[in-house]
Amino acid sequence: MSNTGVPGLDEIVCGGLPPDRLYLLDGEPGTGKTTLGLQFLLAGREAGERGMYVTLSETAEELRSTATSHGWDLDGIDVIELNELQPRVDEAYTLFHPSEVELQETVDIILRAIEEKSPARVVVDSLSEMRLLARDPLRFRRQILSLKQFFVGRRCTVVLLDDRSAPDGDMQLHSLAHGVVVLEHLSMEYGADRRRLEVRKLRGSLFVGGYHDFRIRTGGLVVYPRLETGGPVEKLLAKTIQSGVSELDAMLGGGLTSGTSTLVTGAAGTGKSVLCTHYGLAAADRGEVVRFYLFDERIAVFRARAQALGLPLRAAEKSGRVVLHQIEPTQMSPGEFSHLVRAEVERDGVGMVVIDSINGYLQAMPSEKLLSIQVHELLSYLANHNVTSVLTLVQRGIFGGPVEEAAEVSYLADTVILLRYFEHAGAVRQAMSTVKKRSGRHERTIREFRIDRGGMHVGEPLAAFRGVLSGIPEYEGRDEPLMQRSSNDAPTSRGRRRNA
């Protein structure tokens, strides 16, 4: 296999490109074709293979400038430019314009250069110039076919670059090439642009189909292979994940099941992030590796809240078991985020992933299609690797909307925890309930809770609620079961306390 030199691309083509074949790299100007072509030749140089770059549209100086911008040098790679291939009329070396050069003569000179240098890898940039010289589609096809025949038996892998200057529907290059890779550049309504890659064809070799996001950085292209979930999990591990808050675990039938996903939903400020922090720190205390991906909050604010509540986040970070990532969704494509999560799971043995929140991911990229399906694919991947995932979802408005609003995305999770404000005696309080748990039994009660020093404190199950499904429940029961503050500022309950 011929290593492409592009991180992620070799994984997509299952180890590299079959050698001694002709490939088409198709994409509009600015999609990264030249950069990828150079990476392909540099990878060959590292493997001890001679490379040649034939440029029909750029000068050798421009090509070397592109390489320098990525920190590369082209020593050991033959660069052949169009001006060098054009016939000389007199001793002054007068140069013809490309449109005045006959196609056959240009091709013949290219072939002679290849015969002389005997490269193992060749990049021709670009076929649009040859198409202009041919003027006739049939003549152009014949010339490409003869070029393909020329390389038969020469132990040379050829990559042809094309900028989609052909008429719409013209697929003759796709039919002649052994493999076709398409690069696309997408302009978003807001935020950074998106680039994606698709392997359309690779004869006689396996590859991962579909679109794969990529980015052009200093140092070349980096491709983020589309996440594959793998085979289904036949059986969940008989392991219960606890939060460290006994009443919360009791509400969930003992805790969460390892390898499942949990959605914590509610209005802004109801305590979703604090609940997730409890689960993350409890997992770290058990020796698990935990990753927090923050889409809404700054890391400094997240740490400040944990410190104010007396939660040992700093200690968990210092131990290396907890790592916080601040994600800017307008600067990161869905594929890049999935790749980041996958890389840390496989490299660091992550046992729990916290995504706070899904809103920051979904709403910051409204132009992305089927984004919720990609999130579902990510959760399936985590489940197949026995990683417990906890996600938050902010419902509309300060006091949240109807429960049906959360139900639209609840299929993403195995467990759904609903946090609510409720009104009683002129005061706003907070309550929670478990509305779904696929992996086992759970309480169907509503419990009051309070965020205070030490984090989340959960009280007894409450009855006598009205309007729970409307989004703004009201408590019409007695005062005794409601949580009160003790002298040391910790919540207690008036009346007899029921064991969880």
Beta strands, then each sheet from edge to edge (+ up, - down):
strand 1: 22-27
strand 2: 51-55
strand 3: 77-81
strand 4: 121-125
strand 5: 157-162
strand 6: 179-186
strand 7: 194-202
strand 8: 211-217
strand 9: 220-224
strand 10: 240-241
strand 11: 256-257
strand 12: 261-266
strand 13: 289-294
strand 14: 322-326
strand 15: 350-356
strand 16: 388-394
strand 17: 415-424
strand 18: 427-437
strand 19: 446-452
strand 20: 455-462
strand 21: 465-466
strand 22: 474-475
strand 23: 483-485
strand 24: 491-493
sheet 1: 3+ 2+ 4+ 5+ 1+ 6+ 7- 8+ 9-
sheet 2: 10+ 11-
sheet 3: 14+ 13+ 15+ 16+ 12+ 17+ 18- 19+ 20-
sheet 4: 21+ 22-
sheet 5: 23+ 24-
end
